[in-house]
Amino acid sequence: MRVVLLGAPGAGKGTVAKQLTEYDGSIQISTGDILRNAVKAGNELGKKAQGFMERGELVTDDLIMDIMEARLKEPDCAKGFLLDGFPRTIPQAEALKKLLAKLNIKLDLVVNLDVPTDVILDRLTTRRTCSNSDCQEIYNIKSKPPKPDGTCAKCGSPAVQRADETEEAIKKRLSTYNEKTMPLIDFYQKEGLVKSIFSLSSEEIVNQVKAAVKK
């Protein structure tokens, strides 16, 4: 399947994407992951991205699209891909449309995960992330806590609350999402690709996505 997953921070895009990869071998792709991997690889695109990141600047859309093109050309994407939180703006969506046409790839579906704000705030303020950059296992102090001493069950590093997951930071992120990313739903509705799902159960969401793709 070739699917774009839209939804506010904390809507569950990553969880749903992970479960869908197990269904048919599609690859989960997030911009954060491909940027980090490009930097790690030390190739030309990665060095350019690293420059922006070290200066504390946003990586330009042109560079993100170049890195995305390189990623989509890799053999493991032949089975399909799940774009997790990308595109984020109308210009990115337009650039992605051109890129997919160039690569002769057609999207199957754009899934909009519609989750109430109070649920998102609860999910993200209780989230903890392993501080080891090579691990980054995600925990939740209510539903999946780290070890009693606050360390990661996988690698033993401290599990911490990210700076962008305090209540104040989350509200700011949601405001940015509503302003810049929500318009994407209209963009993709005009393409006839959007399926909005109102559910808090990742299993139910995954089943609805599978059924929609089969149609």
C-alpha positions in Angstrom: 0.0 0.0 0.0 1.0 3.6 -0.6 -0.5 5.7 2.1 -0.1 9.2 3.6 -0.9 9.4 7.3 -2.2 12.7 8.5 -3.1 13.7 12.1 -2.0 16.0 14.8 1.0 15.3 17.0 0.0 12.4 19.3 -2.8 11.2 17.0 -1.1 7.8 16.7 0.4 7.9 13.2 3.6 6.2 14.2 1.8 3.3 16.0 -0.6 2.8 13.1 2.2 2.9 10.5 4.2 0.3 12.5 1.2 -2.1 12.6 0.5 -1.6 8.9 4.1 -2.5 8.0 3.5 -5.8 9.6 0.4 -6.3 7.5 2.0 -6.1 4.0 5.6 -5.2 4.3 5.1 -1.6 3.4 7.9 0.7 4.8 7.2 3.4 7.4 8.9 6.7 6.3 9.0 9.8 8.5 11.0 12.9 7.6 12.7 12.8 11.0 14.0 9.3 10.3 15.2 9.9 6.8 16.9 13.2 7.8 18.7 11.4 10.6 19.7 8.5 8.4 21.0 10.8 5.7 23.1 12.7 8.2 24.4 9.3 9.6 25.2 8.1 6.1 27.3 11.2 5.6 26.3 11.5 1.9 26.0 14.9 0.1 22.3 15.3 1.0 23.0 14.4 4.6 25.8 16.9 4.9 23.5 19.6 3.6 20.8 18.6 6.1 23.3 18.5 8.9 24.3 22.1 8.2 20.7 23.3 8.6 20.1 21.3 11.7 23.3 22.4 13.4 22.4 26.0 12.8 19.0 25.4 14.3 17.2 26.1 11.0 14.4 24.1 9.3 15.6 22.0 6.5 14.4 23.5 3.2 11.5 21.8 1.3 13.8 21.4 -1.7 16.3 19.4 0.3 13.6 17.3 2.1 12.2 16.4 -1.4 15.6 15.4 -2.7 16.1 13.2 0.4 12.5 11.8 0.0 13.2 11.0 -3.7 16.3 9.1 -2.8 14.4 7.2 -0.1 11.5 6.3 -2.3 13.9 4.9 -5.0 15.4 2.4 -2.5 14.4 -1.2 -3.2 12.5 -1.8 0.0 9.9 0.8 -1.0 8.8 -1.4 -3.9 6.3 -3.2 -1.6 4.8 0.1 -0.6 5.3 2.9 1.9 3.5 4.7 4.7 4.4 8.4 4.9 4.2 9.2 8.6 3.5 12.9 9.1 4.6 14.0 5.7 3.7 16.2 3.9 3.1 18.9 6.5 2.3 21.9 4.2 0.5 22.6 0.9 3.8 23.3 -0.9 5.2 20.0 0.4 2.1 18.2 -0.8 2.4 19.8 -4.3 6.1 18.9 -4.5 5.2 15.3 -3.4 2.6 15.1 -6.1 5.1 16.0 -8.7 7.7 13.6 -7.3 5.3 10.7 -7.3 4.3 11.5 -10.9 8.0 11.5 -11.9 8.5 8.1 -10.2 5.3 6.8 -11.7 3.9 6.1 -8.2 0.2 6.5 -7.4 -1.1 7.0 -3.8 -3.7 4.6 -2.6 -5.1 6.6 0.2 -4.6 9.6 2.5 -5.7 8.7 6.1 -6.7 11.5 8.5 -6.6 10.4 12.1 -9.1 12.6 13.9 -8.4 12.6 17.7 -9.8 15.0 20.3 -7.3 17.6 21.7 -7.8 16.4 25.3 -6.8 12.9 24.3 -3.7 14.2 22.5 -2.6 16.3 25.5 -3.0 13.3 27.8 -1.1 11.0 25.5 1.9 13.3 24.9 2.3 14.8 28.4 2.5 11.2 29.7 5.0 10.0 27.0 8.6 9.3 27.8 11.3 8.6 25.3 14.6 6.7 25.8 17.4 9.3 25.8 19.8 7.0 23.9 19.7 8.2 20.3 20.3 4.7 19.0 17.3 3.3 20.9 14.6 6.0 21.4 12.1 3.4 22.7 8.8 5.2 23.5 7.0 4.7 26.8 3.9 6.0 28.5 3.8 6.4 32.3 0.2 5.2 32.4 0.0 2.4 29.8 3.6 1.4 29.1 5.9 2.7 31.8 9.7 2.5 31.7 11.4 0.5 34.5 10.6 1.6 38.1 13.9 3.6 38.2 12.8 5.6 35.1 15.2 3.8 32.7 14.6 2.2 29.4 13.7 -1.5 29.6 15.7 -2.2 26.3 19.0 -0.4 26.9 19.0 1.0 30.4 19.3 4.7 29.4 17.1 7.3 31.2 13.6 7.6 29.7 12.9 11.3 29.6 10.1 13.8 28.8 11.0 15.6 25.5 11.1 19.4 25.6 8.4 19.5 23.0 6.0 17.3 25.0 5.2 19.6 27.9 1.6 20.9 27.9 2.7 24.4 26.7 4.8 23.0 23.9 2.1 20.6 22.8 -0.5 23.4 22.6 1.9 25.4 20.4 2.5 22.3 18.1 -1.2 21.8 17.8 -1.7 25.4 16.8 1.0 25.1 14.1 -0.6 21.9 12.9 -4.1 23.5 12.6 -2.6 26.4 10.7 -0.3 24.6 8.3 -1.3 21.0 8.1 -5.1 20.9 8.4 -5.4 22.5 4.9 -3.9 19.3 3.5 -7.1 17.5 4.2 -8.9 19.8 1.7 -6.0 19.4 -0.8 -6.3 15.7 -0.8 -10.1 15.6 -0.7 -10.0 17.3 -4.1 -7.9 14.4 -5.2 -10.5 12.0 -3.9 -8.0 10.3 -1.6 -9.0 11.2 2.0 -10.5 8.8 4.6 -11.0 10.4 8.0 -11.1 7.9 10.9 -12.6 8.8 14.2 -11.3 6.1 16.6 -8.8 5.8 19.5 -8.2 2.1 18.8 -5.1 1.5 16.7 -6.5 -1.9 15.8 -9.8 -0.4 14.6 -7.9 2.2 12.6 -5.6 -0.4 11.0 -8.7 -2.5 10.0 -10.4 0.5 8.4 -7.2 1.4 6.5 -6.9 -2.1 5.2 -10.5 -2.2 4.1 -10.2 1.2 2.3 -7.1 0.2 0.4 -8.7 -3.0 -0.7 -11.5 -1.0 -2.3 
